[in-house]
Amino acid sequence: NERVQVFGPDGDFITKLRGTATVSRWAQDFLSTNAEEADARAKANLEPDLELFGGDPHEESAHTEKYFWGPVSVKLDAEGKIYVTESNRHRIQIYERGA
């Protein structure tokens, strides 16, 4: 379903997360030392307007970098941060309440 749904203690739906990835500190370091990669990324359309077939969220996620593509686990820490790991982009997205 390419999303994470958030429910309150009473089971009521609160929101859904589709993914809002940004470039991590490590990716920034990589791009700052690999000019060709940084240039290619700067030229890329990272949020394309897609003509989706049947509104398939898998297709949209596969073509839009910030969206989850294969979320596989969720962890909530003591500070209320939500950690989402995803298999197809090999990353972790972290959410903070109010951020």
N, C-alpha and C positions, 0 to 999 in steps of 0.2 A: 504494500500500500504506500510505500515511500514516504511515510510520515510517522510522527510520534504524537499520540493523543494524550492530553493531560486531563485527569479527572480529580475532583475534590474528594475529601474524606467521605462525603455522603454519596459518592458515585456519580454526581452531576458532571457533565462535560464542561470543561473550562476553556480549552483552546487546543489547537493542533499546531505542531511545528513541522515545517516542510524543509527547513535548513536555511541557514543564513551565513554560510561560510565566508570567512575573510582569509587573507593570506597570513599564515602563522609567522611567528618570529623566525622559525627555522627556514621557512620558505622564503622569507625576505632576505635572510642571509645567503641562501642559495642563489636567488635571483641577482643579488648585488655582486656576486662573484662570477656569474655566468651571463654575460651581457647578451649573448644570442638568445638564450632562453627568455630573459627579461623582455627583450625586444619582440620576440614572437608572442609572448603573453600580452604585451601592451597593444599589439595589433589585432589580437583575437577578439571576436564577439562572444563574450562570456555570458550574455543574456540574450540569446537569439529569439526572434519572433518565430515560433514554430507552428506549422500546420499539422496539428495532431490528428491521428486517426482514431476516432472514437473516444477522445479525451483520456487516453491511456497515461496515467501518472508515471509509469515506468519509462515510457518513451521521453516524456518531458524531463524527468530526473536524469536520464542518461545523457541528455544534451545540454543541461544547464548546471554549471559547476557548483553553484551555491546550494542547490537542493540535495537532500538526502538521496543516495542511490544505494539501496540495500542496507538500511539500518538494521543492526542485528542485536544490539543490547543497549540498555539504559541503566544508569546508576545515579542515585541521588545521594549527595554527601551531607555531612552534618551542617554545612552552611547553606543548604538549600540549592546548591548548584546541580544542574542536570547535565550528565555526560552521556552523549550518544555516540556509539561506535558504528561505523558503517563499513561494509565489506568491499564494495566496488570502488570506492575512492580512497580506501586505506587511511582513514583519518578519524579523529574524534572532534565532535563539535560540543562546545560547552555553553550552557545557558545560565544566566543569573537573573533572578527575579528583579524586575524593574530596570534591567539594562537594555 
